[in-house]
């Protein structure tokens, strides 16, 4: 099921991947992320459905810096983890909702370096 943001971009809800990790796509049962990703991306705040919708909205609107700054405040390892987390979610969205992006992969990442 997809919602829509003000810019009419699709947003994923918690059931979009039907039991798959929102970051790597592996089976995760009823959890949004699998135990491996939970260990990899330790976080101090819960990752609510609103969190995923906000993150997806930022990714689809190409607001990398805003999203990574927000992620750095949530993830225990700060910016380093935020960049990897963002990239993992970006990859899942590219795979599951390629038509939701307004730019090609190369255009999306042009001018960005970490």
RAMO-V143511 format. One line per field, one symbol per residue. ss: DSSP state (a for helix, b for strand, c for the rest). phi: phi as a letter, one per 30 degrees, with the letter a starting at -180 (. if undefined). A space follows every 10 residues. Layout:
# RAMO-V143511
ss: ???
phi: ???
This chain:
# RAMO-V143511
ss: cbbbcccccb bbcccccccb ccccccbccc ccccaaaaaa ccbcccccaa aaaaaaaaaa cccaaaaaaa aaaabcccaa aaaaaaaaaa aaaaaacaaa ccccaaaaac cccc
phi: .bcbcedicd bdcdcechic ddcbidebic ddbddddddd cebcbdcded edddddeddd cicddddddd dedcddcide dddddeddde dddddcbddd ddbdedddce icbc
